[in-house]
Amino acid sequence: MKNAIIRFLRDEEGASAIEYALIAAMVAVALVTFIAPVRTAIVAIFTDIQTALEGAP
């Protein structure tokens, strides 16, 4: 039983999965943070294009 506990504590495979999950979570937070301003900027650009095309002869 003692050997099983020692092996469990030394096992690092689960640590890699946790690290990847943390990286994925950080990427998700970054996307959520920056997606709204980018969307607003893109909508503004297309609105400007639309306005320019409607005013063209």
C-alpha positions as CSV (number, residue, x, y, z in Angstrom):
1,M,0.0,0.0,0.0
2,K,2.8,2.4,0.9
3,N,4.5,1.7,-2.5
4,A,1.2,2.5,-4.3
5,I,0.9,5.9,-2.5
6,I,4.5,6.7,-3.3
7,R,4.0,5.8,-7.0
8,F,0.9,8.0,-7.1
9,L,2.7,11.0,-5.6
10,R,5.6,10.6,-8.1
11,D,3.3,10.2,-11.1
12,E,3.5,13.4,-13.3
13,E,1.2,12.5,-16.1
14,G,-1.8,14.2,-14.5
15,A,0.3,17.4,-14.1
16,S,0.7,17.7,-17.8
17,A,-3.1,17.5,-18.4
18,I,-3.7,20.1,-15.7
19,E,-1.1,22.4,-17.3
20,Y,-2.7,22.1,-20.7
21,A,-6.1,22.8,-19.2
22,L,-4.7,26.0,-17.6
23,I,-3.3,27.1,-20.9
24,A,-6.6,26.5,-22.6
25,A,-8.4,28.4,-19.9
26,M,-6.0,31.4,-20.3
27,V,-6.5,31.4,-24.1
28,A,-10.3,31.3,-23.6
29,V,-10.1,34.3,-21.2
30,A,-7.9,36.2,-23.7
31,L,-10.4,35.5,-26.5
32,V,-13.4,36.6,-24.5
33,T,-11.5,39.7,-23.4
34,F,-10.5,40.8,-26.9
35,I,-13.3,39.6,-29.1
36,A,-15.8,42.4,-28.2
37,P,-13.4,45.3,-29.1
38,V,-12.3,43.6,-32.3
39,R,-16.0,42.9,-33.3
40,T,-16.8,46.6,-32.6
41,A,-13.9,47.8,-34.8
42,I,-14.9,45.5,-37.7
43,V,-18.5,46.6,-37.6
44,A,-17.3,50.2,-37.6
45,I,-15.2,49.5,-40.7
46,F,-18.0,47.9,-42.6
47,T,-20.4,50.6,-41.6
48,D,-17.9,53.2,-43.0
49,I,-17.7,51.2,-46.2
50,Q,-21.4,51.0,-46.5
51,T,-21.9,54.7,-45.9
52,A,-19.2,55.5,-48.5
53,L,-20.8,53.2,-51.1
54,E,-24.3,54.7,-50.5
55,G,-23.0,58.2,-51.0
56,A,-21.1,57.3,-54.2
57,P,-22.7,58.5,-57.5
